[in-house]
Amino acid sequence: MSSSFDVVSEVNLAEVDNAINQVKKEIAQRFDFKNSKSDLNRDDVKINMVSDDEYKMKSLIEILKDKLVKRKVHINSLRFGKLESALAGTVRQSVDIVCGIEVDIAREMVKDIKNLKIKVQASIQEKQVRVSGKSRDDLQGVIQFLKSKDYKIPLQFTNYREN
């Protein structure tokens, strides 16, 4: 009899949309954003942000981070692009939303799990890592180990199965 679970890194895009809507409401009400061209929207797994200048962009990013944290969206699942000049003296920045575990991080996880010398197998499957083994205690030990490591992305443990 063997058991398995998947290690994933998922982002609730509905909560990201809610946070973006809250940011839009807040910048519409704030005095320091009065008559500002600041705006943001989500395009699939990317957030596009535009603002008047670098200072307002930093404020916009801080508001976004605050709203995402309140909606339990992990900040480590965001990859901020570089600030670019845009039309009419504005600046823009894109933010990638990382859904799934990137290959290099997945390889590092598999290597770390193998170095534990526990009788489990770890394999990379698309954007997740599957861990399987005979002992439920071993699998729980792997989960505790992975929680203690900092892979710079939020991890969830799903799809637990006993065969």
N, C-alpha and C positions, 0 to 999 in steps of 0.2 A: 504494500500500500504506500503510495507516495502523495505528497501534497505540493501545491505550488501557489505562488501569488505573483502579481505584476507590480513593478515599481513604475509609476507614471508621474508626469508633471503636467497637470492640466490647469487651464485657466477658465473660469466661468465668464464667457464673453458677455452674457446678459448683465452681469454685475459691472463689467467694464463699461458697458453702455450706460447703465444707471449712474455710475460715477461721472462719466463725461457729461451727462445731462445736468447733474448737480453742479459741476464746474461751470457750465454755461450759465446756469441760473445765478451762481455766485458772482461771476464776472459782470453780469448784467446789472447787479445791484451795488457792486463795490465802487466807491468814489475814485480810487486810483485807476480804475479801468474805464472811467467815463470817456466817451468819444474814442475809445480804443478800437483798433482793428483786430483785437485778439479773438481767436476762434480755434476750435479743435473738433475733429471728427474721426471716427473709426472706419477704416476701409479694410475689411476682413481681419487680418492679424497685425494691422499697423494703425497707429494713431498719428494723424497729421496735425501739427500745431503751427499756428501763425500768430505773431504778435508784433507790436510796434517797434520794440527794441529789445536788447539783451536783458535788461532789468525786468521788463514786464514778462519776458519769456521765463525767466527764473521764477517769478511769482506764480505764473501759470503752472509750471512744473510742480512747484510745492503744493499748490491747491490740488492738482491732479493726484499727486502721491497721497495727500491727506485723505481725499475722498476714496481712493482705492483701498487704503488700509482700513478705513471704516467699513468698507464693504467686503473685507476679508479676501482681497486680491493681493497676493504677495508681490512686493515691489521687485524682488529678484527675478520675476518673470518678465521684466521690462528691459529692453536694450535700447538705450538712448543713442540716437545718431548725432552727428555733429551739427552745430548751429550754422545755418547758411543764410546768406543775404537773399532776400526775395524782392518782388516788385514793390515800387513806391516806397522804398526805404524800410520795408518791414523785414523781419527775420522769420525763418521757419525751421522747424525741427521735426524729424520723424522718430517715432518710438515703435520698435518692433515688440510684439507680444509673443513671447516664446512659449509655444504649445508643444509639449513632448520633450523628450530628453535628447539633447544633441549627441552625436556619435562619440565625440571625444570624452564627454562626461560619462556616457554609458560604458565606454571601454574602461575608464578609470574605476567605475563602480564594480564592474565584473572583476577587474584585477584585485581591487580591495577585498571583495567577497572571497576570491580564491585564496588570498593571503591569510584569511581567517583560519584556514585549515579545518573548516567545519564540513561535514559531509553533505554539501548542497551543490547544485549546478546552477550557474547563472548564464543566461544567454540574452543577446540583444535581439529584439524583435521590433522592427520599424522604429518607432519613437518611444519604446519602453524596454524595460529589462524584466525578463521572467526568471524567477528564482524557484527551483524545485528541489525537494529532498524528501527523505523518508520520515524524518522526525519533525513533528510540529514545533517542538522546543527549539530545534536548530533554526527553523524558519523565523521564529519569534526573535531569536538571538540576532539573526541577520537584520531584521527590521530595526531592532534597538541600535545595532551598530550603524546602520545607514542614517538613522535619525540623529546620531551623535556626530556624524561627519558633516562638514559644510561644503556642499557641491555648488553653492551659489545659485541654486534653483529650488523652488518648493517641491517637495516630494509627497506623493500620496501612494498608499499601498492598497491595491484593489484586486478584485477577481480571485479571492482566496478559494482554492478548490482542494478537495480530498478525493483521490481516485481509488 
